[in-house]
Amino acid sequence: MAYADMSREELTALKVELEEELGGYKARDLHLNMARGKPASDQLDLSAGMLTVLKTMDDCFSEDGTDCRNYGGLEGITEARRIMAVLLDDEPENVIVGGNSSLTLMYNSVARYMDFGARGSKPWGDYDYIKWICPVPGYDRHFAITKSFGIDNIPVPMKDDGPDMDAVEAIAASDERVKGIWCVPKYSNPGGVTYSDEVVERLGHLRCAAHDFRIFWDNAYSVHHLYDDPEKQDHLLDISGPCHDSGNPNRYVKFASTSKVTLSGAGIAALASSPDNVAEFKQRMAIATIGGDKMNQLRHARFLKDADGITAHMSKHAAIIRPKFELVQEKLETKLAGMGACSWSKPNGGYFVSFNAPAGTAQHIVRLAKEVGVIMTEAGATWPNGVDPNDSNIRIAPTLPPLEELDTALDVFCCCVKVAYISRLLAV
C-alpha cells in the first residue's frame, strides 16, 4: 500500500518498526560510503599492467622518436592523442592531451575566457556579470567551477533525452551575458541520461545572443557501458557536426579523461575542439606549461593500444560494476516501489543512479543515513549552489563499496527513505 493512503495509526506503527531497524544498523557501527563515484580497488587492479609496460630506457621513446623523458610536446604525443580521440569522438589532430584531470582543463578553459575572451571577443571578466546554463540534476564540480568565477549558474531541467531544450534555447537567446552550458551528454551525472540526436542537433544549432557562447561537452562516460551487448548500450551523436553545420564550428569544447578507465589519480585528460580553437588554446597554454607528462601518456598508449583495446578493457570494468548497478535496481524496486512518491533512473552506463525521494525529504534521508554510518552525497549537491528547491534529488554512487557492503548500505538507505517519508506525512 502506498504510504499516502495509510492511516496515521498505521504510519506511526510502521515508523516505530523502521526506527528499530535503523537502531539495529547503528549498533553495528557501520562505515560505508556511497558519496562519490570512485572506482573500486578491483577496478584499479585492472590497470596494474600499465605500471610495468615501460621497462627499459629504449621503451621511453614514442612512435615518432620523441624522447618522452624530456621537455616539449605541448599537445601530447601522437599515440596518446589517438587514444584520447576515441574517448572524445574526434580526430587526433584536434586533441590536446593534458595532465590527469579533465576538471583542470575545464577550469583553465573558463579562466582563459574570463581573462582573454574567445577568439578576439570581449574578455568575459570585463562584463558586469555573466551566466551559465546548468542542466539539473547535474555534476556538482561543474557548478563549482563556474560559481568560483562569480558566474551566475542558471538551472534548467533534465529530461529523459537531455536538457529541456525549450528552456535552453530561450535562455541562450535572451542575453549576450549567457556564455555557455555544461553538458555530460552520455550516461550523465547523476541520471545516466544520454542526449538524443534531436537534443544534440538543437544544441549545435542554438541561436545565441552571445557570439562567443560555448558548449562544454564533458564526455566523461563515453566508453563506460554496463553491458557488452550493443543493443543495451546508448549511442551519442557527436556535437561537432551540428555545430559545423550551423555555421558555428568554434562553439564546442569537448573534454574527457581516463580517470575511470585506468588509474583515477594517475590518468590522462584531454580536450578536443575546432582547429581554430585548438590553435588558440595552444597559444595560451604555451605560456603556462611546456607540456604534460609524456611518460604517463606513453604508458597509457602502450597499455590501451587502440579503440579495440579500450573496448576490451572497459568490458572488464563493466563485469565488476554491473552487479552493483543491478543490485541498486533490485533493492529500490523491492523495498520502495510500493511506497509511492519515489522514482529513480535506470542507466545503461556511467557511474550513478539519480534517486528522486518524496519532496522535502532528501536532506532528512542523507542525515539519517549518516547517523547510521552510511555516507551519501549531500542532498542538493546536484543543483547549483547546493540548493535543490524540491529537496528531493539524491545521487547514489554504487561503484566503490564491495558488493556485500553495498547490499547493507542500500538496505540502510531504503529504510531511511521510508522513515523520512513517514515523518513528513505525519507532520502534515
Phi, psi and omega in degrees: 000137176297139183299327181295342180264359182273154177284164178298323180295317179295317179297317181297316179296319180293322179297318178300317180297317181290323178293328174294321177297317178297322178300323177296319177295318182297325180293342181277356179053056182288150173222079186243147188225119172235037188275320185228156183278069179265144171294150176282165182301322180290337172288318178297327179298336181298336183257017181302326181297338180291337182287341183239010183289337174251112188245333183230170177297328180292339179283353189268013180249134180284175186296336178265009177093000179295131174280105187289355177278348190254178178293166169106177177079057184305319185273355181100160180287156188303313185290331176288321176297324180292318178297312184290335176298331177295314180290332184264356181055053185213183178267145183304326182291346178263007187253138169241124180265130182251217178276217186269354190234121174290332176299323177297318178297321178294313179302312182294328178294316176298317181299318179296318178293323178296320184276321191239351185078183182244111176052053175087000179283170177299130176305136183298330180291347179276351176282156176296327171194160173226169186231159180218137181273131186232100174300135181231144000291147184215195188271120185299325182288331171299308183299325180294325179298305182294322178299323183295338177265008181077016180280139181279110179280124182251113180285141170228146185292143168272135175252184183292343182241015180128188182296154176296101188288335174299317179291316180300313182297320180294317181291314183298327182275352191275336192198133178292347177284347176282108191254348182184181179216139171276135176222129165246089198281345181232127183050058190302155174265115009254358193277348182072019182281139171248129184296136176288162177303320181298317180296316180297318178298317181293325176296316181294333182256017180307136169266110188247139174293332179264122178289343180255026176298140182232134173264113176269105192259092184273097184273048188299330188240031187297330182243017187262065177279151173272340186231144178282334181294119180303334179291340180257008179255144175278149180235136188242131172287133181288143184286337187296322181300304179301324178295317177295317181298329183274000182082018179235063188292344182259009189285337188250151167225123182258146182226149175198165175207169175262020185304325179248022176250312181245255181250120191304317182268001184220038179268197172230147179240161181203160171233158175219146179198191180294158178304321179295316179295318180299319178297319179293317179301315181298322178298316181287320183293329184298338177285331189259339184209154174266346179150166180279188180279095185290333176295319178291322175300317181295318177304314181296316181296318180291325183283311184278329174074295186196189183299319179295323178295320177297316180300314181296319180294316181291335174296325177292320175300313183300322181297331180278317187268341181303313178300331180289317178292323177293325177294320177303311181297319179297314182295313182296318181293315184290319189264337189238343187300322182282348182288327183086163173071009178239152171209161180204160181278158179230074189285156174263003180185188180087203189230005188218161167237130179267121183249126176256105179280168173306139183307136176084012185237350189301313181297320178297318181298310182297322179294315178300316181298319180297321179297330181273341179115016178244117183267125177246164168300139181304136175300135182096347183297336183276008178237150174306140180065010177070023184240104174271112185298338178263355184045056188230320191278135176227133178268123176262125181243095190268001191282325188289313186290147168302157187303320181296318179291322178298320179303313179293317181300321180290325175299316178298313182302312181297321178296319179295321177301315181295315181298315182295321181292316178297318179301320180291320178297320181288338181280346182285000000 
